[in-house]
């Protein structure tokens, strides 16, 4: 399943790295693609959207 999430506070490559680590912590096989210009994070995962949103928010980046 591919999720497309808007993360307004994501601004740089360090943010992307933190978000990627948060997602792969709950799903090691997840593929994360983030665009700092559009503030969109695409996640290919088997985890439910609520868990992915929670992981990203817990890393300090609330999902819109």
mmJSON file of the N, C-alpha and C atoms, coordinates in Angstrom:
{"data_MODEL":{"atom_site":{
"group_PDB":["ATOM","ATOM","ATOM","ATOM","ATOM","ATOM","ATOM","ATOM","ATOM","ATOM","ATOM","ATOM","ATOM","ATOM","ATOM","ATOM","ATOM","ATOM","ATOM","ATOM","ATOM","ATOM","ATOM","ATOM","ATOM","ATOM","ATOM","ATOM","ATOM","ATOM","ATOM","ATOM","ATOM","ATOM","ATOM","ATOM","ATOM","ATOM","ATOM","ATOM","ATOM","ATOM","ATOM","ATOM","ATOM","ATOM","ATOM","ATOM","ATOM","ATOM","ATOM","ATOM","ATOM","ATOM","ATOM","ATOM","ATOM","ATOM","ATOM","ATOM","ATOM","ATOM","ATOM","ATOM","ATOM","ATOM","ATOM","ATOM","ATOM","ATOM","ATOM","ATOM","ATOM","ATOM","ATOM","ATOM","ATOM","ATOM","ATOM","ATOM","ATOM","ATOM","ATOM","ATOM","ATOM","ATOM","ATOM","ATOM","ATOM","ATOM","ATOM","ATOM","ATOM","ATOM","ATOM","ATOM","ATOM","ATOM","ATOM","ATOM","ATOM","ATOM","ATOM","ATOM","ATOM","ATOM","ATOM","ATOM","ATOM","ATOM","ATOM","ATOM","ATOM","ATOM","ATOM","ATOM","ATOM","ATOM","ATOM","ATOM","ATOM","ATOM","ATOM","ATOM","ATOM","ATOM","ATOM","ATOM","ATOM","ATOM","ATOM","ATOM","ATOM","ATOM","ATOM","ATOM","ATOM","ATOM","ATOM","ATOM","ATOM","ATOM","ATOM","ATOM","ATOM","ATOM","ATOM","ATOM","ATOM","ATOM","ATOM","ATOM","ATOM","ATOM","ATOM","ATOM","ATOM","ATOM","ATOM","ATOM","ATOM","ATOM","ATOM","ATOM","ATOM","ATOM","ATOM","ATOM","ATOM","ATOM","ATOM","ATOM","ATOM","ATOM","ATOM","ATOM","ATOM","ATOM","ATOM","ATOM","ATOM","ATOM","ATOM","ATOM","ATOM","ATOM","ATOM","ATOM","ATOM","ATOM","ATOM","ATOM"],
"id":[1,2,3,4,5,6,7,8,9,10,11,12,13,14,15,16,17,18,19,20,21,22,23,24,25,26,27,28,29,30,31,32,33,34,35,36,37,38,39,40,41,42,43,44,45,46,47,48,49,50,51,52,53,54,55,56,57,58,59,60,61,62,63,64,65,66,67,68,69,70,71,72,73,74,75,76,77,78,79,80,81,82,83,84,85,86,87,88,89,90,91,92,93,94,95,96,97,98,99,100,101,102,103,104,105,106,107,108,109,110,111,112,113,114,115,116,117,118,119,120,121,122,123,124,125,126,127,128,129,130,131,132,133,134,135,136,137,138,139,140,141,142,143,144,145,146,147,148,149,150,151,152,153,154,155,156,157,158,159,160,161,162,163,164,165,166,167,168,169,170,171,172,173,174,175,176,177,178,179,180,181,182,183,184,185,186,187,188,189,190,191,192],
"type_symbol":["N","C","C","N","C","C","N","C","C","N","C","C","N","C","C","N","C","C","N","C","C","N","C","C","N","C","C","N","C","C","N","C","C","N","C","C","N","C","C","N","C","C","N","C","C","N","C","C","N","C","C","N","C","C","N","C","C","N","C","C","N","C","C","N","C","C","N","C","C","N","C","C","N","C","C","N","C","C","N","C","C","N","C","C","N","C","C","N","C","C","N","C","C","N","C","C","N","C","C","N","C","C","N","C","C","N","C","C","N","C","C","N","C","C","N","C","C","N","C","C","N","C","C","N","C","C","N","C","C","N","C","C","N","C","C","N","C","C","N","C","C","N","C","C","N","C","C","N","C","C","N","C","C","N","C","C","N","C","C","N","C","C","N","C","C","N","C","C","N","C","C","N","C","C","N","C","C","N","C","C","N","C","C","N","C","C","N","C","C","N","C","C"],
"label_atom_id":["N","CA","C","N","CA","C","N","CA","C","N","CA","C","N","CA","C","N","CA","C","N","CA","C","N","CA","C","N","CA","C","N","CA","C","N","CA","C","N","CA","C","N","CA","C","N","CA","C","N","CA","C","N","CA","C","N","CA","C","N","CA","C","N","CA","C","N","CA","C","N","CA","C","N","CA","C","N","CA","C","N","CA","C","N","CA","C","N","CA","C","N","CA","C","N","CA","C","N","CA","C","N","CA","C","N","CA","C","N","CA","C","N","CA","C","N","CA","C","N","CA","C","N","CA","C","N","CA","C","N","CA","C","N","CA","C","N","CA","C","N","CA","C","N","CA","C","N","CA","C","N","CA","C","N","CA","C","N","CA","C","N","CA","C","N","CA","C","N","CA","C","N","CA","C","N","CA","C","N","CA","C","N","CA","C","N","CA","C","N","CA","C","N","CA","C","N","CA","C","N","CA","C","N","CA","C","N","CA","C","N","CA","C","N","CA","C","N","CA","C","N","CA","C"],
"label_alt_id":[null,null,null,null,null,null,null,null,null,null,null,null,null,null,null,null,null,null,null,null,null,null,null,null,null,null,null,null,null,null,null,null,null,null,null,null,null,null,null,null,null,null,null,null,null,null,null,null,null,null,null,null,null,null,null,null,null,null,null,null,null,null,null,null,null,null,null,null,null,null,null,null,null,null,null,null,null,null,null,null,null,null,null,null,null,null,null,null,null,null,null,null,null,null,null,null,null,null,null,null,null,null,null,null,null,null,null,null,null,null,null,null,null,null,null,null,null,null,null,null,null,null,null,null,null,null,null,null,null,null,null,null,null,null,null,null,null,null,null,null,null,null,null,null,null,null,null,null,null,null,null,null,null,null,null,null,null,null,null,null,null,null,null,null,null,null,null,null,null,null,null,null,null,null,null,null,null,null,null,null,null,null,null,null,null,null,null,null,null,null,null,null],
"label_comp_id":["UNK","UNK","UNK","UNK","UNK","UNK","UNK","UNK","UNK","UNK","UNK","UNK","UNK","UNK","UNK","UNK","UNK","UNK","UNK","UNK","UNK","UNK","UNK","UNK","UNK","UNK","UNK","UNK","UNK","UNK","UNK","UNK","UNK","UNK","UNK","UNK","UNK","UNK","UNK","UNK","UNK","UNK","UNK","UNK","UNK","UNK","UNK","UNK","UNK","UNK","UNK","UNK","UNK","UNK","UNK","UNK","UNK","UNK","UNK","UNK","UNK","UNK","UNK","UNK","UNK","UNK","UNK","UNK","UNK","UNK","UNK","UNK","UNK","UNK","UNK","UNK","UNK","UNK","UNK","UNK","UNK","UNK","UNK","UNK","UNK","UNK","UNK","UNK","UNK","UNK","UNK","UNK","UNK","UNK","UNK","UNK","UNK","UNK","UNK","UNK","UNK","UNK","UNK","UNK","UNK","UNK","UNK","UNK","UNK","UNK","UNK","UNK","UNK","UNK","UNK","UNK","UNK","UNK","UNK","UNK","UNK","UNK","UNK","UNK","UNK","UNK","UNK","UNK","UNK","UNK","UNK","UNK","UNK","UNK","UNK","UNK","UNK","UNK","UNK","UNK","UNK","UNK","UNK","UNK","UNK","UNK","UNK","UNK","UNK","UNK","UNK","UNK","UNK","UNK","UNK","UNK","UNK","UNK","UNK","UNK","UNK","UNK","UNK","UNK","UNK","UNK","UNK","UNK","UNK","UNK","UNK","UNK","UNK","UNK","UNK","UNK","UNK","UNK","UNK","UNK","UNK","UNK","UNK","UNK","UNK","UNK","UNK","UNK","UNK","UNK","UNK","UNK"],
"label_asym_id":["A","A","A","A","A","A","A","A","A","A","A","A","A","A","A","A","A","A","A","A","A","A","A","A","A","A","A","A","A","A","A","A","A","A","A","A","A","A","A","A","A","A","A","A","A","A","A","A","A","A","A","A","A","A","A","A","A","A","A","A","A","A","A","A","A","A","A","A","A","A","A","A","A","A","A","A","A","A","A","A","A","A","A","A","A","A","A","A","A","A","A","A","A","A","A","A","A","A","A","A","A","A","A","A","A","A","A","A","A","A","A","A","A","A","A","A","A","A","A","A","A","A","A","A","A","A","A","A","A","A","A","A","A","A","A","A","A","A","A","A","A","A","A","A","A","A","A","A","A","A","A","A","A","A","A","A","A","A","A","A","A","A","A","A","A","A","A","A","A","A","A","A","A","A","A","A","A","A","A","A","A","A","A","A","A","A","A","A","A","A","A","A"],
"label_entity_id":["1","1","1","1","1","1","1","1","1","1","1","1","1","1","1","1","1","1","1","1","1","1","1","1","1","1","1","1","1","1","1","1","1","1","1","1","1","1","1","1","1","1","1","1","1","1","1","1","1","1","1","1","1","1","1","1","1","1","1","1","1","1","1","1","1","1","1","1","1","1","1","1","1","1","1","1","1","1","1","1","1","1","1","1","1","1","1","1","1","1","1","1","1","1","1","1","1","1","1","1","1","1","1","1","1","1","1","1","1","1","1","1","1","1","1","1","1","1","1","1","1","1","1","1","1","1","1","1","1","1","1","1","1","1","1","1","1","1","1","1","1","1","1","1","1","1","1","1","1","1","1","1","1","1","1","1","1","1","1","1","1","1","1","1","1","1","1","1","1","1","1","1","1","1","1","1","1","1","1","1","1","1","1","1","1","1","1","1","1","1","1","1"],
"label_seq_id":[1,1,1,2,2,2,3,3,3,4,4,4,5,5,5,6,6,6,7,7,7,8,8,8,9,9,9,10,10,10,11,11,11,12,12,12,13,13,13,14,14,14,15,15,15,16,16,16,17,17,17,18,18,18,19,19,19,20,20,20,21,21,21,22,22,22,23,23,23,24,24,24,25,25,25,26,26,26,27,27,27,28,28,28,29,29,29,30,30,30,31,31,31,32,32,32,33,33,33,34,34,34,35,35,35,36,36,36,37,37,37,38,38,38,39,39,39,40,40,40,41,41,41,42,42,42,43,43,43,44,44,44,45,45,45,46,46,46,47,47,47,48,48,48,49,49,49,50,50,50,51,51,51,52,52,52,53,53,53,54,54,54,55,55,55,56,56,56,57,57,57,58,58,58,59,59,59,60,60,60,61,61,61,62,62,62,63,63,63,64,64,64],
"pdbx_PDB_ins_code":[null,null,null,null,null,null,null,null,null,null,null,null,null,null,null,null,null,null,null,null,null,null,null,null,null,null,null,null,null,null,null,null,null,null,null,null,null,null,null,null,null,null,null,null,null,null,null,null,null,null,null,null,null,null,null,null,null,null,null,null,null,null,null,null,null,null,null,null,null,null,null,null,null,null,null,null,null,null,null,null,null,null,null,null,null,null,null,null,null,null,null,null,null,null,null,null,null,null,null,null,null,null,null,null,null,null,null,null,null,null,null,null,null,null,null,null,null,null,null,null,null,null,null,null,null,null,null,null,null,null,null,null,null,null,null,null,null,null,null,null,null,null,null,null,null,null,null,null,null,null,null,null,null,null,null,null,null,null,null,null,null,null,null,null,null,null,null,null,null,null,null,null,null,null,null,null,null,null,null,null,null,null,null,null,null,null,null,null,null,null,null,null],
"Cartn_x":[0.843,0.0,0.889,0.511,1.277,0.466,1.089,0.463,1.103,0.313,0.853,0.45,1.441,1.183,1.807,1.103,1.592,2.235,3.514,4.252,4.791,3.987,4.34,5.66,6.079,7.297,8.577,8.467,9.648,10.338,11.593,12.249,13.587,14.24,15.594,15.873,17.053,17.405,17.509,17.868,17.916,16.511,15.534,14.127,13.712,14.059,13.721,14.344,15.592,16.302,15.604,15.224,14.539,13.204,12.452,11.153,11.344,12.335,12.621,12.961,13.791,14.177,12.966,12.072,10.879,9.987,9.841,8.989,9.633,10.921,11.569,11.711,11.579,11.6,10.352,9.221,7.994,7.804,8.494,8.42,9.757,10.674,12.012,12.009,10.928,10.869,10.202,9.794,9.094,10.009,9.407,10.134,9.589,10.491,10.081,10.668,9.803,10.237,9.649,10.511,10.034,10.508,9.641,9.961,9.82,10.947,10.907,10.234,10.187,9.531,8.012,7.453,5.992,5.526,6.494,6.195,5.398,5.566,4.835,5.793,5.329,6.076,5.252,5.865,5.204,5.841,4.986,5.463,4.808,5.652,5.166,5.384,4.281,4.384,3.239,3.435,2.376,1.683,2.226,1.655,0.418,-0.525,-1.695,-1.295,-2.052,-1.747,-1.64,-2.495,-2.458,-1.11,-0.539,0.769,1.881,1.805,2.819,2.727,1.505,1.298,1.832,1.551,1.989,3.511,4.16,5.626,6.264,5.716,6.255,6.028,4.837,4.527,5.422,5.667,6.52,7.966,8.341,9.697,9.783,8.639,8.646,8.097,7.43,6.906,5.423,4.547,3.107,2.644,1.797,1.25,-0.034,-0.155,-1.337,-2.563],
"Cartn_y":[-1.176,0.0,1.24,2.219,3.468,4.588,5.259,6.393,7.678,8.731,10.049,10.984,11.452,12.258,13.638,14.65,16.03,16.319,16.716,16.998,18.436,19.424,20.84,21.273,20.62,21.065,20.444,19.59,18.966,19.979,20.333,21.408,21.041,19.985,19.721,18.217,17.881,16.464,15.774,16.511,15.923,15.538,16.376,16.064,14.772,14.689,13.508,12.259,12.367,11.238,10.792,11.744,11.437,10.747,11.261,10.68,9.265,9.086,7.77,6.765,7.181,6.295,5.936,6.907,6.654,5.611,5.721,4.777,3.396,3.334,2.024,1.347,2.11,1.509,0.65,1.05,0.249,-0.726,-0.476,-1.379,-1.338,-2.258,-2.262,-2.357,-2.892,-3.037,-1.84,-0.852,0.309,1.096,1.659,2.56,3.957,4.9,6.266,7.212,8.048,9.048,10.385,11.343,12.623,13.77,14.761,15.943,17.173,17.812,18.962,20.183,20.237,21.376,21.304,20.12,19.959,19.552,19.178,18.719,17.416,16.614,15.349,14.175,13.244,12.018,10.856,10.063,8.864,7.672,6.819,5.655,4.405,3.462,2.152,1.215,0.735,-0.029,-1.013,-1.967,-2.907,-2.454,-1.432,-0.939,-0.076,-0.034,0.831,2.314,3.127,4.567,5.213,4.812,5.421,5.2,4.007,3.715,4.541,4.715,5.497,6.961,7.495,8.887,9.093,8.128,8.196,8.186,7.322,7.226,8.537,9.126,10.39,11.513,11.552,12.577,12.425,11.182,10.935,11.349,11.403,11.831,13.363,14.031,15.487,16.182,15.418,15.984,15.634,16.45,16.158,16.107,15.144,14.985,15.812,16.586,17.443,16.624],
"Cartn_z":[0.0,0.0,0.0,-0.817,-0.871,-0.241,0.71,1.387,0.89,0.776,0.438,1.562,2.299,3.489,3.365,3.825,3.8,5.156,5.122,6.358,6.26,6.701,6.523,7.158,8.242,8.93,8.371,7.35,6.747,5.834,6.169,5.438,4.78,5.252,4.748,4.687,4.216,4.074,5.439,6.479,7.817,8.279,7.929,8.25,7.538,6.266,5.465,6.082,6.503,7.105,8.396,9.225,10.486,10.223,9.262,8.905,8.355,7.493,6.923,8.018,8.974,10.076,10.93,11.149,11.961,11.291,9.975,9.242,9.182,8.883,8.78,10.151,11.224,12.566,12.774,12.176,12.33,11.168,10.044,8.893,8.147,8.498,7.89,6.362,5.78,4.326,3.644,4.4,3.829,2.907,1.854,0.961,1.203,1.497,1.811,0.772,0.208,-0.762,-0.32,-0.03,0.484,-0.395,-0.577,-1.371,-0.481,-0.167,0.74,0.104,-1.214,-1.88,-1.741,-1.99,-1.917,-0.522,0.349,1.716,1.72,0.667,0.559,0.802,1.624,1.894,1.352,0.461,-0.04,0.655,1.197,1.937,1.372,0.973,0.534,1.712,2.296,3.535,3.684,4.582,4.94,6.234,6.864,8.121,7.844,8.791,8.601,8.633,7.934,7.844,9.227,10.155,11.489,12.174,12.005,12.618,11.975,10.653,9.939,10.36,10.409,10.839,12.26,13.128,14.519,14.617,13.84,13.867,13.413,12.35,11.832,12.851,13.436,14.445,15.676,16.099,17.261,16.987,15.719,15.343,15.319,15.548,15.616,14.392,13.515,12.273,12.119,12.705,12.605,11.156,10.851,9.506,9.404,8.328,8.165,7.82],
"occupancy":[1.0,1.0,1.0,1.0,1.0,1.0,1.0,1.0,1.0,1.0,1.0,1.0,1.0,1.0,1.0,1.0,1.0,1.0,1.0,1.0,1.0,1.0,1.0,1.0,1.0,1.0,1.0,1.0,1.0,1.0,1.0,1.0,1.0,1.0,1.0,1.0,1.0,1.0,1.0,1.0,1.0,1.0,1.0,1.0,1.0,1.0,1.0,1.0,1.0,1.0,1.0,1.0,1.0,1.0,1.0,1.0,1.0,1.0,1.0,1.0,1.0,1.0,1.0,1.0,1.0,1.0,1.0,1.0,1.0,1.0,1.0,1.0,1.0,1.0,1.0,1.0,1.0,1.0,1.0,1.0,1.0,1.0,1.0,1.0,1.0,1.0,1.0,1.0,1.0,1.0,1.0,1.0,1.0,1.0,1.0,1.0,1.0,1.0,1.0,1.0,1.0,1.0,1.0,1.0,1.0,1.0,1.0,1.0,1.0,1.0,1.0,1.0,1.0,1.0,1.0,1.0,1.0,1.0,1.0,1.0,1.0,1.0,1.0,1.0,1.0,1.0,1.0,1.0,1.0,1.0,1.0,1.0,1.0,1.0,1.0,1.0,1.0,1.0,1.0,1.0,1.0,1.0,1.0,1.0,1.0,1.0,1.0,1.0,1.0,1.0,1.0,1.0,1.0,1.0,1.0,1.0,1.0,1.0,1.0,1.0,1.0,1.0,1.0,1.0,1.0,1.0,1.0,1.0,1.0,1.0,1.0,1.0,1.0,1.0,1.0,1.0,1.0,1.0,1.0,1.0,1.0,1.0,1.0,1.0,1.0,1.0,1.0,1.0,1.0,1.0,1.0,1.0],
"B_iso_or_equiv":[0.0,0.0,0.0,0.0,0.0,0.0,0.0,0.0,0.0,0.0,0.0,0.0,0.0,0.0,0.0,0.0,0.0,0.0,0.0,0.0,0.0,0.0,0.0,0.0,0.0,0.0,0.0,0.0,0.0,0.0,0.0,0.0,0.0,0.0,0.0,0.0,0.0,0.0,0.0,0.0,0.0,0.0,0.0,0.0,0.0,0.0,0.0,0.0,0.0,0.0,0.0,0.0,0.0,0.0,0.0,0.0,0.0,0.0,0.0,0.0,0.0,0.0,0.0,0.0,0.0,0.0,0.0,0.0,0.0,0.0,0.0,0.0,0.0,0.0,0.0,0.0,0.0,0.0,0.0,0.0,0.0,0.0,0.0,0.0,0.0,0.0,0.0,0.0,0.0,0.0,0.0,0.0,0.0,0.0,0.0,0.0,0.0,0.0,0.0,0.0,0.0,0.0,0.0,0.0,0.0,0.0,0.0,0.0,0.0,0.0,0.0,0.0,0.0,0.0,0.0,0.0,0.0,0.0,0.0,0.0,0.0,0.0,0.0,0.0,0.0,0.0,0.0,0.0,0.0,0.0,0.0,0.0,0.0,0.0,0.0,0.0,0.0,0.0,0.0,0.0,0.0,0.0,0.0,0.0,0.0,0.0,0.0,0.0,0.0,0.0,0.0,0.0,0.0,0.0,0.0,0.0,0.0,0.0,0.0,0.0,0.0,0.0,0.0,0.0,0.0,0.0,0.0,0.0,0.0,0.0,0.0,0.0,0.0,0.0,0.0,0.0,0.0,0.0,0.0,0.0,0.0,0.0,0.0,0.0,0.0,0.0,0.0,0.0,0.0,0.0,0.0,0.0],
"pdbx_formal_charge":[null,null,null,null,null,null,null,null,null,null,null,null,null,null,null,null,null,null,null,null,null,null,null,null,null,null,null,null,null,null,null,null,null,null,null,null,null,null,null,null,null,null,null,null,null,null,null,null,null,null,null,null,null,null,null,null,null,null,null,null,null,null,null,null,null,null,null,null,null,null,null,null,null,null,null,null,null,null,null,null,null,null,null,null,null,null,null,null,null,null,null,null,null,null,null,null,null,null,null,null,null,null,null,null,null,null,null,null,null,null,null,null,null,null,null,null,null,null,null,null,null,null,null,null,null,null,null,null,null,null,null,null,null,null,null,null,null,null,null,null,null,null,null,null,null,null,null,null,null,null,null,null,null,null,null,null,null,null,null,null,null,null,null,null,null,null,null,null,null,null,null,null,null,null,null,null,null,null,null,null,null,null,null,null,null,null,null,null,null,null,null,null],
"auth_seq_id":[1,1,1,2,2,2,3,3,3,4,4,4,5,5,5,6,6,6,7,7,7,8,8,8,9,9,9,10,10,10,11,11,11,12,12,12,13,13,13,14,14,14,15,15,15,16,16,16,17,17,17,18,18,18,19,19,19,20,20,20,21,21,21,22,22,22,23,23,23,24,24,24,25,25,25,26,26,26,27,27,27,28,28,28,29,29,29,30,30,30,31,31,31,32,32,32,33,33,33,34,34,34,35,35,35,36,36,36,37,37,37,38,38,38,39,39,39,40,40,40,41,41,41,42,42,42,43,43,43,44,44,44,45,45,45,46,46,46,47,47,47,48,48,48,49,49,49,50,50,50,51,51,51,52,52,52,53,53,53,54,54,54,55,55,55,56,56,56,57,57,57,58,58,58,59,59,59,60,60,60,61,61,61,62,62,62,63,63,63,64,64,64],
"auth_comp_id":["UNK","UNK","UNK","UNK","UNK","UNK","UNK","UNK","UNK","UNK","UNK","UNK","UNK","UNK","UNK","UNK","UNK","UNK","UNK","UNK","UNK","UNK","UNK","UNK","UNK","UNK","UNK","UNK","UNK","UNK","UNK","UNK","UNK","UNK","UNK","UNK","UNK","UNK","UNK","UNK","UNK","UNK","UNK","UNK","UNK","UNK","UNK","UNK","UNK","UNK","UNK","UNK","UNK","UNK","UNK","UNK","UNK","UNK","UNK","UNK","UNK","UNK","UNK","UNK","UNK","UNK","UNK","UNK","UNK","UNK","UNK","UNK","UNK","UNK","UNK","UNK","UNK","UNK","UNK","UNK","UNK","UNK","UNK","UNK","UNK","UNK","UNK","UNK","UNK","UNK","UNK","UNK","UNK","UNK","UNK","UNK","UNK","UNK","UNK","UNK","UNK","UNK","UNK","UNK","UNK","UNK","UNK","UNK","UNK","UNK","UNK","UNK","UNK","UNK","UNK","UNK","UNK","UNK","UNK","UNK","UNK","UNK","UNK","UNK","UNK","UNK","UNK","UNK","UNK","UNK","UNK","UNK","UNK","UNK","UNK","UNK","UNK","UNK","UNK","UNK","UNK","UNK","UNK","UNK","UNK","UNK","UNK","UNK","UNK","UNK","UNK","UNK","UNK","UNK","UNK","UNK","UNK","UNK","UNK","UNK","UNK","UNK","UNK","UNK","UNK","UNK","UNK","UNK","UNK","UNK","UNK","UNK","UNK","UNK","UNK","UNK","UNK","UNK","UNK","UNK","UNK","UNK","UNK","UNK","UNK","UNK","UNK","UNK","UNK","UNK","UNK","UNK"],
"auth_asym_id":["A","A","A","A","A","A","A","A","A","A","A","A","A","A","A","A","A","A","A","A","A","A","A","A","A","A","A","A","A","A","A","A","A","A","A","A","A","A","A","A","A","A","A","A","A","A","A","A","A","A","A","A","A","A","A","A","A","A","A","A","A","A","A","A","A","A","A","A","A","A","A","A","A","A","A","A","A","A","A","A","A","A","A","A","A","A","A","A","A","A","A","A","A","A","A","A","A","A","A","A","A","A","A","A","A","A","A","A","A","A","A","A","A","A","A","A","A","A","A","A","A","A","A","A","A","A","A","A","A","A","A","A","A","A","A","A","A","A","A","A","A","A","A","A","A","A","A","A","A","A","A","A","A","A","A","A","A","A","A","A","A","A","A","A","A","A","A","A","A","A","A","A","A","A","A","A","A","A","A","A","A","A","A","A","A","A","A","A","A","A","A","A"],
"auth_atom_id":["N","CA","C","N","CA","C","N","CA","C","N","CA","C","N","CA","C","N","CA","C","N","CA","C","N","CA","C","N","CA","C","N","CA","C","N","CA","C","N","CA","C","N","CA","C","N","CA","C","N","CA","C","N","CA","C","N","CA","C","N","CA","C","N","CA","C","N","CA","C","N","CA","C","N","CA","C","N","CA","C","N","CA","C","N","CA","C","N","CA","C","N","CA","C","N","CA","C","N","CA","C","N","CA","C","N","CA","C","N","CA","C","N","CA","C","N","CA","C","N","CA","C","N","CA","C","N","CA","C","N","CA","C","N","CA","C","N","CA","C","N","CA","C","N","CA","C","N","CA","C","N","CA","C","N","CA","C","N","CA","C","N","CA","C","N","CA","C","N","CA","C","N","CA","C","N","CA","C","N","CA","C","N","CA","C","N","CA","C","N","CA","C","N","CA","C","N","CA","C","N","CA","C","N","CA","C","N","CA","C","N","CA","C","N","CA","C","N","CA","C","N","CA","C"],
"pdbx_PDB_model_num":[1,1,1,1,1,1,1,1,1,1,1,1,1,1,1,1,1,1,1,1,1,1,1,1,1,1,1,1,1,1,1,1,1,1,1,1,1,1,1,1,1,1,1,1,1,1,1,1,1,1,1,1,1,1,1,1,1,1,1,1,1,1,1,1,1,1,1,1,1,1,1,1,1,1,1,1,1,1,1,1,1,1,1,1,1,1,1,1,1,1,1,1,1,1,1,1,1,1,1,1,1,1,1,1,1,1,1,1,1,1,1,1,1,1,1,1,1,1,1,1,1,1,1,1,1,1,1,1,1,1,1,1,1,1,1,1,1,1,1,1,1,1,1,1,1,1,1,1,1,1,1,1,1,1,1,1,1,1,1,1,1,1,1,1,1,1,1,1,1,1,1,1,1,1,1,1,1,1,1,1,1,1,1,1,1,1,1,1,1,1,1,1]
}}}
